[in-house]
């Protein structure tokens, strides 16, 4: 392919990802996003945990809040299962080929999408609508830069394939529910077990937050203020 046709392909990017200098080193995008995300994530986590431990939702323990908690556990389970499915599809192929099959034909970043579902579930288990809204909004803000930087990296690796895939498949929110597929998958054991160690934290935090809510309801933990 000559340089003229290559430039034409790159210029046909969708509106949600602006053209960039594809010659820029990948680490500059990744490092900037990671350097900002990690400290902010820690600060946000500490603040939210403080609010969760010492602040009680006004309607905690009611049937509506119990329903929220049930939905939260279902979202956590969905997020854990979805992340494992993503690992099965992309394990061992990352940065070597552009994964467009299976779960990756419904959105370009299913791993982050299912992480978002799991995180939303953890927040709902707290039985606080405000906590959920704040946490989920901050998640989307913090991870947007990471997603954008990774997509720039994919554009560098696959300058012809990625713009086509980008036009056909949404970045984050799936347009339709994933369907079961009968094609065989080649499992990368290292990637799969690493993913298992990552998703286990979703389950651990879910149980810990539920224990905090239970302890606060039994007045083991003092309630300093009430919120929604």
CORUR-V333303 format. One line per field, one symbol per residue. burial: I if it has 16 or more other ideal C-beta (glycine too) atoms within 10 Angstrom, else O. A space follows every 50 residues. Layout:
BEGIN
burial = ???
END
This chain:
BEGIN
burial = OOOOOOOOIIOOIOOOIOOOOOOOOOOOIOOOIOOOIOOOOOOIOOOIOO IIIOIIIOOIOOOOIOOIIOOIIOIIIOIIOIIIIIIIIIIOOOOOOIIO OIIIIIIIIIIIIIIIIIIIIIIIIIIIIOIIOIIIOIIOOIIOOIIIII IIIIIIOIOOOIIOIIOOIIIIOOOOOOOOOOOOOOOIOOIOOOIOOOIO OIOOIIOOIIOIIOOIOOOOIOOOOOOO
END
